[in-house]
Amino acid sequence: MRFTRKKTLSLIVEGGNDYVVAVKENQGKLYRQIETIIRYRQPRQTASTPFECHHGRQEQRRVSVYSAQGIDPQRWQGTKTILCVERRRCTPDKCSIHRAYYLSSLATTARLWNNMVRGHWSIENQLHWPKDVVPS
């Protein structure tokens, strides 16, 4: 049985659970719609971490939470929020900003989202680091 995104989200919501799904650039129409929403609407809330210094660089994360009004409820069942997660990195040579967008059925505070995102990135980094540094 092949599940589509629409069917998967429907099953998650019907089961009484929540979801967070990443929206990537190859999802052209949805990605552009979210960019437009973020450009012209004010976020409901934002939360930032202080700059952290690691491995010769400074890093800061900011999460902005937006209403999902305008997102197709048939295709994205249960979506309540759009998240814009912005990571700023500065090294002695340059600064860069990376933005990631998410849809979620959970409506919670920007501070909690920021903590969850940080926790997820921490897990990812801890899983990859040993593979990168341990000789095989």
N, C-alpha and C positions, 0 to 999 in steps of 0.2 A: 504494500500500500504506500503510495507516494503522498507525502504531506506537503501542501503548499503553505506559504507563510500565513495566508489568511486562515487556513484550517488550523494550523498550529496555535496561533494566537487565540482563536476561538476556543480551542480545547483548554488552553491555559486559563482563560477567563471563566469559562463554564465550570472548571474545576475549583474555582474559588481562589485562584492564585494570581500573582502579579507578574509582569514581565518588564524587561528593559531590553530593547533591541537597538543595535547600532545601525545608523543610516549612513551608507557609504556613497561616494561620488558616482559609482556605477548604477545607482538607483536614481537616475537623472531627474525625473519629474518630481519625486518626493524630496530629493536632496535640494533642488532649486526652490521648491515650495518652502522648505524649512529655512533656507537662507533668506528668503524674502520675509518670512514671519519675523525672524531675528533682526533683520535690518530695520523693519518699520514698527515693531512693537516694543514696549518696555517689558522687561522681565518682571515676573511676579516677585522674585527674590534672587539675590546673588550671594555667594559666599566665596571668600578667598582664603587661601592659606598664606602664612607669612613666607617670605623667601627662605628657602632652605639651601644650604651649601653642601654639596656632595661631589666628590671626584673632580674638583676644580671648576665646578659650574654652580650657578644659582638657578633655582627652579621655584616657580610659583604656579599654583593651580587655582582656577576660578570656575565655579559652576553657576550658570544662569538658568533659571527655571521659567519656562513660558507656558501659557495655556495652549492646549492642542486644538483650540478652535480653528476650524478650517481644514483639518486633516480628515480625510475620508473615513467616517466611522464604519462603513461596510468593509473596507479593506483592512483597516487597522482597529479592530474591535477592542473597545475598552480603553483606548488611548486617552490619557488625561493630561499628560505633560510632554513637553519637548525640552530636552536638556542640551545646552551648549557647554561643553567642557573645554576649557582653554588652558593649555599648558605653555608657560613662558619659560624659556631656557636662555641663560646668558653665560657665555664663556668669556675669557679675556678678549677673544677675537670678534665674536658676533653674538647677536641675540636673535632668537627665532620664536615664533608663536605657532602652535599646532592646535587646531580646533577639531573637535569630534562632536557629532550630533547623535542623539538618542531619542527614541520614543519610549514612553513608559505608561503603564496602566496605574502606576502608583503616584499619588499626589502627596509629596512630603516636602520637608524644608530643604532649602539649598545647602544648608550646613550638613544635614544628614547625607545628602547626595554627595557632597564633597568628601565626606569621610568614607563613604562606600567606594567611590572612585579611587581614592587613595589606597584603600585596602585591597582593591582588585589589582591595581598596578603593583603594589608591594608583593602580592602573591605571584604575579607574572614574573617580576624581577627575580624573586627568590628561586623560582623554578628554572629560569634560564641561566642564572649566574653559575650554578655548579656545573652545568653542561659546558659552559664556555671556558671555565678555568681549570677543570679537572682533566689531566691528560688521559687519553684512552689507550 
